Each structure stands twice: as structure tokens, then as C-alpha cells.
Amino acid sequence: MPDRSRQQSGRDAEGQALAHLQQQG
């Protein structure tokens, strides 16, 4: 199920970006 793997990767990237914004905030 490549679709599921891709979705997880996208969610990880979003979470990382959010964490970065919060740290900079």
C-alpha cells in the first residue's frame, strides 16, 4: 500500500513544519 506510506510521509513533513514554526514563533 504505497498510498498509505505516502500519506504518512506527508503528515510527518507537516508536523515537522508546524514544530519548526512553533519553535521560531
Secondary structure, 3 states (H helix, E strand, C coil): CHHHHHHHHHHHHHHHHHHHHHHHC
